[in-house]
Amino acid sequence: MKQIHVARHAPEAHLVKGFLESHGIAATVRGEFLTSGWGELPVDVCSVWIEDDRQYERANALLVAFLRGDFAREFQDQQWRCQKCGEQLEGQFTQCWKSGTRRPASIP
């Protein structure tokens, strides 16, 4: 196991973990229940670790791009309109927040 990210809080750590796992990289959050002791504990107590050290370079490159906002910009021009309620949605969303309708398969 190798540490890939030090989080400010548990929700951030789980966001990073979920992002890595969505790209096929197994990850674990460590120290999330110790964050209430910050001030007396080291600042890297809540962190994300990847389970396969061989994936570190790929995980790090993906994480840097994610934190830089590259993935959000990737979907910027792929907006779609919900077929049920007509809501205009950004490309990164696979489901309408208003009606719950899934994005059509014909839209990438």
N, C-alpha and C positions, 0 to 999 in steps of 0.2 A: 504494500500500500504506500502511496505517495500523496502528500498534501498538495492540493492544487489551488485552494482558495481559502483565505481567512475572511470570515464574514463578520459584519457588525452586529448581527442578530440572527436568530434561528430562521425567520422567514426568508431572509436573503440567502442563507445557506441552503435551504430547501429549494429555492428558485434555481440556484446554480446546479444543485444535484439533479433536479428534474430536467433542466436544459441538457446537461451532459448525458443523462440516460436517454433522452429523446434522440440523441445522436449515437446510441449504441455503446456508451461508455458507462460501465457500472461504477457507481459512486456511493459514498457513505458520508453522513453528517456525524461529526464527533463533537461532543462538548455542549450540545444545545441546552442541556438541563443545568449547566454550570454558569450560564450567563448572568443569573441573578447575583452571583458572587463577584462580578466585575468590580474592579477597584482593589481587590485583594488577590486576584488571579491574573495570570499572564493574558495579554490582549488577544492572543491567538487561540483562545480556549474553544471558540465555536468555529469549526472549519470543515471544509469539504475535502475528502480524500478519494482518489481513484483507486480501484481495486487491482488494476493491472498496470504495473509500472511501464510496460511497453507502450501504453497508450498516452503517456504523459505529454509528448510533443503535440500530438493531435488535439488532445483535450485542452492544452494550454492555448493553442492557436484558435480553437473554437471559442474558448472563454474570452480571450482578448477581443475577438470580433464581436461577440455578444455584448460585452460591457461597453464597447465603443459604439454600439447601436447599428452595426452593419446589417443585422438580421431584420431589424425594423425597417430600414431603408429598402431592403430587398423587396418588400411587399408594397411599397409606397404607390406604385403605379398599377396595382392589381386590385383596385376596389371592385366591389360587387354589390348588387342590389338584391335584397331579400325578396323572393318570389311570393311570399305570403303577405308581408306587411309593407314592402316597399322601402324599408330602411336601407340607407347607403352605408356600407361597411368597408373597413379597411381590409386589405388583402391578407393580413396575417390571421384573421378570424375565420374559423371553420364553421361557425354557428352564429346565427343572429341573436344578439343580446336581448332583443325585444320580444321576438316570437318563438325563439328556440329552434327555428328552422335551420337545417344544415345547408351549407353552401353546395350548390349543384356540382356534380362531378365534372361537368364540362368546363368549369372555371378552375384553372390550375391553382 
